[in-house]
């Protein structure tokens, strides 16, 4: 079991045939294992740290995937002979999580 100074890692890896892979990792302090039943404060601290690391990991993943999405759009636009259009961030934010039909040019 993990000792009092052991670190564990929360890791996510991405691979794609068309984009460069990336890995994002956050180190966490392992929960104390000196007893068979860790205390409630120990569990609470570990879960709080895990929650924060997960949110940070998700933010980094979203940035990486957004960058790759923009690269894919630019590549596709150049293949079709079109200049890449900028992203309307306000519209993207408004429609986040919604299926919005693509507008024809």
N, C-alpha and C positions, 0 to 999 in steps of 0.2 A: 504494500500500500504506500501511498505518498507520505513523505515525511513533512515536517513543518515548513521547510524551505523549498519544497519541490515546486516546480513550475509545470503547468500544462498549457497546451496551445489549442486555441479555437482557430481552425483553418478552413478556408474555402478555396477550391481550385476551379479554374475555368479553362476549357479547351474547345477549340472550334476549328473546323477545316479551313476557314477563310480568315481567321484573325489570330493574332499572337496570343498564346496562353498567358494567364496570370494567376498568381496565388496571393491571397491575403491572409495574414495570420496575426493573432493577438495572444500574447502570453498572459496567463492568469496564475495567481497564487493558488496552488492546490489546497483543497479543504484539509484541515487538520485530521490526522488519522491516528492520533495517539490513543484514542479509545474506540471501542466498537460503535459507540453512539455519539457522534459529534453534537455539540451543544446547539441550541436554537440560534444564538447569536452567530456562531461559526457558519451554520448553514445559511443564515440570512445574508451575511457578508458575502459568502461565495456566490449565492444566487444574484445578489445585487451587482457584483463585479461581472458575472456572466451576462447579465442583461445589458449592462453598459457596453461590454465588448461586442455583443451581438449587434447592437444598434450601430456601433462604429464600423463593424465589419460590413453591415448592410449598406451603410453610406458609401464606403469605399467601393464596394461591388457596383452599386448604382452608378457612380462616377465612371468607373471603367467601362461598364456596359453602354452607357450613354455615349462615351467617346467612340467606342467601336461602332455603335449604331450610326453616328454621324459620319464616320469613315466609310461605312458601307453605303450610305446614301450618296455621298460624294462620288464614290467609285461607280455606282450604278448610274448616276446622272452623267458622268463623263463617258460611260459606255454608250449611252443613248444620245450623246451630243448635246445635252442640256447643261447649262450652268447650274451648279448646286444652289438651291435656295436656302436662305437662312431659316432658322427655326423660330417661329413665333412663340416665345417662351410663355407669354400670357395665355395664349390659346392652349398650349400644351398643359399648363397648370390647371386651367379651367376644365379641360376634358380628361384629366388624369383618371385612369381606371375605367373610362368609358370607351365603348366602341363607337368611333366616329368614322363615317364613310369618307374615303379619300375624295378630294375635290379634283376634278379633271381640269387640265390647263387648256 
